[in-house]
Amino acid sequence: MNDEPAENISGGDPETSSFATFTSGEAATRAEEVIDRLGELYWQKTYGGQDAFECLVRTVLSQNTSDKASQPAHDALLEKYGTQDHVGLASALADASHDELADTIRSAGLYNQKAEVLRGVAERVLDEYGSAAEFDEFVREGEPSEVREALLDFSGVGPKTADCVLLFAGGQTGVFPVDTHVHRIYRRLGIAPPDADHEAVRAVLEQEVPAEKCGFGHTASIQFGREYCSARKPACLDGPEACPLYDICERVGVIPETGEVVDPAETARD
């Protein structure tokens, strides 16, 4: 099993995280078998315990960019606004100058758009919940479907962002956020339809992966996408021994004979 990265994917505090539970015996679905294989390959941990508002901020910053780009922006944002005059982060962001905030998070890309989203989210959290602490209580204790609906009503917050908050801050089991890695991998595996959108992939995974394995499955799938199942050069192009999931993957959109790799959705149009 690989060592846990020093900087974990979710940004969660390792001390507030928990190890996933993997039961012995045969997997009930192919999706569960994939997650169990990843459990043999990677650290079996579900990250959690994050403050809901900070988790929301972090996930907005990570939209359409890499951790390498978003992490410096997150650190710079906390340094500038996290303890500003002892005002809470939500209040500081709600009152922040757009230009100043955008410049602070420039490394995350789309900084003008993200600055607008962060200011708007901060204002709504304060207006509707009173404080970041009360928002955090709502995320942790509210009915998950209601929390997700409320998060999706925030301008600039999509399904992946909402699900990350539910998982990493709300501590909800059975939530499998779908980012670009997850979307690609499970269509390429043939577990989700090749033309499935992010929400359709999420529905398949949350139905076929046991709730207690979803959190680990999300982070492990991202790591697998980075190490093995990349968008342009998946490991399977180098043969069966190169990928630990080769024998249970349909390799939709991957043609080893020619080295051609296309989005699985392209195969659905043939």
C-alpha positions as CSV (number, residue, x, y, z in Angstrom):
1,M,0.0,0.0,0.0
2,N,1.3,3.4,-0.9
3,D,2.2,5.9,1.8
4,E,-0.3,8.7,2.4
5,P,0.9,12.0,0.6
6,A,2.1,14.7,2.9
7,E,-0.5,17.0,1.4
8,N,-3.7,15.0,1.2
9,I,-6.1,15.6,-1.6
10,S,-9.0,17.1,0.4
11,G,-6.8,19.4,2.5
12,G,-8.4,17.9,5.6
13,D,-6.7,17.6,8.9
14,P,-5.4,14.0,9.2
15,E,-6.1,14.0,13.0
16,T,-9.9,14.5,12.3
17,S,-9.9,11.9,9.5
18,S,-11.0,8.3,9.9
19,F,-10.1,5.1,8.2
20,A,-12.6,3.5,5.9
21,T,-14.1,0.2,6.7
22,F,-13.4,-2.6,4.2
23,T,-15.3,-5.8,4.7
24,S,-13.9,-9.1,3.5
25,G,-15.6,-11.2,0.9
26,E,-16.5,-10.7,-2.7
27,A,-17.7,-7.3,-3.9
28,A,-21.3,-7.0,-4.7
29,T,-20.7,-4.8,-7.8
30,R,-17.9,-4.1,-10.1
31,A,-17.7,-0.5,-8.8
32,E,-17.2,-1.9,-5.3
33,E,-14.5,-4.2,-6.6
34,V,-12.7,-1.2,-8.1
35,I,-12.8,0.6,-4.8
36,D,-11.5,-2.5,-2.9
37,R,-8.6,-2.8,-5.4
38,L,-7.8,0.9,-4.7
39,G,-8.0,0.0,-1.0
40,E,-5.1,-2.4,-1.5
41,L,-3.2,0.2,-3.4
42,Y,-3.7,3.4,-1.4
43,W,-4.2,4.6,2.2
44,Q,-7.7,3.7,3.4
45,K,-8.7,7.0,4.9
46,T,-11.7,9.2,4.6
47,Y,-10.8,12.9,5.2
48,G,-13.2,14.9,7.3
49,G,-13.6,17.3,10.1
50,Q,-13.2,20.4,8.1
51,D,-14.9,23.7,8.9
52,A,-17.8,23.9,6.4
53,F,-17.2,27.5,5.2
54,E,-13.5,27.0,4.8
55,C,-14.1,23.8,3.0
56,L,-16.5,25.6,0.6
57,V,-13.8,28.3,0.0
58,R,-11.2,25.7,-0.6
59,T,-13.3,23.8,-3.1
60,V,-14.3,26.9,-5.0
61,L,-10.6,27.8,-5.4
62,S,-9.9,24.3,-6.7
63,Q,-12.5,24.5,-9.5
64,N,-11.0,24.0,-13.0
65,T,-7.5,23.9,-11.7
66,S,-4.9,21.7,-10.0
67,D,-4.1,21.4,-6.3
68,K,-0.7,22.8,-7.1
69,A,-2.3,26.0,-8.3
70,S,-5.2,26.2,-5.8
71,Q,-3.2,25.5,-2.6
72,P,-1.0,28.7,-2.8
73,A,-4.2,30.7,-3.4
74,H,-5.9,29.1,-0.4
75,D,-2.9,29.7,1.8
76,A,-2.6,33.4,0.6
77,L,-6.3,33.9,1.2
78,L,-6.2,32.6,4.8
79,E,-3.1,34.6,5.5
80,K,-4.7,37.8,4.3
81,Y,-8.3,37.3,5.5
82,G,-8.3,34.5,8.0
83,T,-7.5,36.7,11.0
84,Q,-8.1,40.2,9.7
85,D,-8.8,42.4,12.7
86,H,-10.0,39.2,14.5
87,V,-13.0,39.2,12.1
88,G,-14.2,35.8,10.9
89,L,-13.2,34.6,7.5
90,A,-16.8,34.9,6.1
91,S,-17.1,38.5,7.3
92,A,-13.7,39.4,6.0
93,L,-14.5,37.9,2.5
94,A,-18.0,39.6,2.4
95,D,-16.3,43.0,3.0
96,A,-13.3,42.3,0.8
97,S,-12.5,44.5,-2.2
98,H,-13.1,42.5,-5.3
99,D,-9.8,43.5,-6.9
100,E,-7.8,42.8,-3.8
101,L,-9.3,39.4,-3.3
102,A,-8.9,38.5,-7.0
103,D,-5.2,39.4,-6.8
104,T,-4.8,37.4,-3.6
105,I,-6.1,34.2,-5.3
106,R,-4.6,34.8,-8.7
107,S,-2.7,31.5,-8.7
108,A,-5.9,29.5,-8.7
109,G,-6.9,30.8,-12.1
110,L,-10.3,32.3,-13.1
111,Y,-9.5,34.6,-10.2
112,N,-12.0,37.4,-11.0
113,Q,-14.9,34.8,-11.3
114,K,-13.8,33.0,-8.1
115,A,-13.5,36.3,-6.2
116,E,-17.1,37.1,-7.1
117,V,-18.3,33.7,-6.1
118,L,-16.4,33.8,-2.7
119,R,-17.8,37.3,-1.8
120,G,-21.3,36.2,-2.8
121,V,-21.1,32.9,-0.8
122,A,-19.8,34.8,2.2
123,E,-22.6,37.3,2.1
124,R,-25.3,34.6,1.8
125,V,-23.8,32.5,4.6
126,L,-23.9,35.6,6.9
127,D,-27.4,36.7,5.7
128,E,-29.0,33.3,5.9
129,Y,-27.2,31.6,8.8
130,G,-25.9,34.4,10.8
131,S,-22.3,33.2,11.0
132,A,-19.9,30.6,9.6
133,A,-20.3,28.6,12.8
134,E,-24.1,28.3,12.3
135,F,-23.5,27.4,8.7
136,D,-21.1,24.7,9.8
137,E,-23.8,23.4,12.2
138,F,-26.3,23.3,9.4
139,V,-24.0,21.3,7.1
140,R,-23.1,18.8,9.8
141,E,-26.6,18.3,11.3
142,G,-29.0,19.1,8.5
143,E,-30.7,16.6,6.3
144,P,-28.1,15.8,3.6
145,S,-30.5,16.3,0.7
146,E,-31.6,19.7,2.1
147,V,-28.0,20.7,2.7
148,R,-27.0,19.7,-0.8
149,E,-30.0,21.7,-2.3
150,A,-29.0,24.8,-0.2
151,L,-25.4,24.6,-1.4
152,L,-26.4,24.2,-5.0
153,D,-28.5,27.3,-4.7
154,F,-25.3,29.3,-4.1
155,S,-24.1,31.1,-7.2
156,G,-20.9,29.4,-8.5
157,V,-21.4,26.2,-6.4
158,G,-21.9,23.1,-8.5
159,P,-22.5,19.4,-7.7
160,K,-18.9,18.5,-7.1
161,T,-18.3,21.5,-4.8
162,A,-21.5,20.7,-2.8
163,D,-20.7,17.1,-2.5
164,C,-17.1,17.9,-1.2
165,V,-18.6,20.0,1.5
166,L,-21.1,17.3,2.4
167,L,-18.2,14.7,2.6
168,F,-15.3,16.6,4.1
169,A,-17.2,19.0,6.4
170,G,-20.6,17.4,6.9
171,G,-19.1,13.9,7.4
172,Q,-21.8,12.3,5.3
173,T,-21.3,8.8,4.2
174,G,-22.6,7.7,0.8
175,V,-21.4,10.8,-0.9
176,F,-19.1,10.3,-3.9
177,P,-18.0,13.7,-5.4
178,V,-17.3,13.5,-9.1
179,D,-14.4,15.6,-10.4
180,T,-12.8,15.3,-13.8
181,H,-10.7,12.3,-12.8
182,V,-13.7,10.4,-11.4
183,H,-15.8,11.3,-14.4
184,R,-13.2,10.0,-16.8
185,I,-12.2,6.9,-14.9
186,Y,-15.6,5.3,-14.3
187,R,-16.8,5.9,-17.9
188,R,-13.5,4.5,-19.2
189,L,-13.9,1.4,-16.9
190,G,-17.3,0.9,-18.3
191,I,-19.0,1.2,-15.0
192,A,-20.9,4.4,-16.0
193,P,-22.3,4.9,-19.5
194,P,-19.8,6.5,-21.8
195,D,-21.9,9.6,-22.4
196,A,-22.9,10.0,-18.7
197,D,-22.5,13.5,-17.3
198,H,-21.1,14.2,-13.9
199,E,-24.4,13.7,-12.1
200,A,-25.1,10.4,-13.9
201,V,-21.7,9.1,-12.9
202,R,-22.4,10.2,-9.3
203,A,-25.7,8.4,-9.3
204,V,-24.1,5.1,-10.5
205,L,-21.3,5.3,-7.9
206,E,-23.5,6.2,-4.9
207,Q,-25.8,3.3,-5.9
208,E,-23.1,0.7,-6.4
209,V,-20.5,1.6,-3.8
210,P,-21.3,1.0,-0.2
211,A,-21.7,4.2,1.7
212,E,-18.8,3.7,4.0
213,K,-16.4,3.3,1.1
214,C,-17.5,6.4,-0.9
215,G,-15.3,8.9,0.9
216,F,-12.1,6.9,0.4
217,G,-13.2,5.9,-3.1
218,H,-13.4,9.6,-4.1
219,T,-9.9,10.5,-3.0
220,A,-8.3,7.2,-4.1
221,S,-9.9,7.5,-7.5
222,I,-8.3,11.0,-7.9
223,Q,-4.9,9.6,-7.0
224,F,-5.4,6.6,-9.4
225,G,-6.3,9.1,-12.1
226,R,-3.1,11.0,-11.5
227,E,-0.8,8.0,-11.3
228,Y,-2.4,5.5,-13.8
229,C,-5.5,6.6,-15.6
230,S,-4.6,10.0,-17.0
231,A,-6.6,11.7,-19.7
232,R,-4.1,11.4,-22.5
233,K,-1.7,8.7,-21.6
234,P,-3.3,6.0,-19.4
235,A,-1.0,3.3,-18.1
236,C,-2.9,0.6,-20.0
237,L,-1.3,1.8,-23.2
238,D,1.9,0.1,-21.9
239,G,0.1,-3.3,-21.5
240,P,-1.7,-5.3,-18.8
241,E,1.1,-5.2,-16.2
242,A,1.2,-1.4,-16.2
243,C,-2.2,-0.9,-14.6
244,P,-3.5,-2.6,-11.4
245,L,-7.1,-2.4,-12.7
246,Y,-6.4,-3.7,-16.3
247,D,-8.3,-7.0,-15.8
248,I,-11.5,-5.3,-14.7
249,C,-11.5,-2.3,-17.1
250,E,-13.2,-2.1,-20.4
251,R,-10.9,0.7,-21.6
252,V,-13.7,2.6,-23.3
253,G,-12.1,5.1,-25.6
254,V,-8.6,3.6,-25.3
255,I,-7.1,1.8,-28.3
256,P,-3.8,0.3,-27.3
257,E,-3.0,-1.0,-30.8
258,T,-2.9,2.6,-32.1
259,G,-2.2,4.5,-28.9
260,E,-5.4,6.5,-29.6
261,V,-7.2,7.9,-26.5
262,V,-10.6,9.7,-26.8
263,D,-13.2,10.7,-24.3
264,P,-15.5,7.7,-23.7
265,A,-18.4,9.8,-24.9
266,E,-16.9,9.9,-28.4
267,T,-17.4,6.1,-28.6
268,A,-21.1,6.5,-27.9
269,R,-21.4,8.4,-31.1
270,D,-19.9,5.8,-33.3
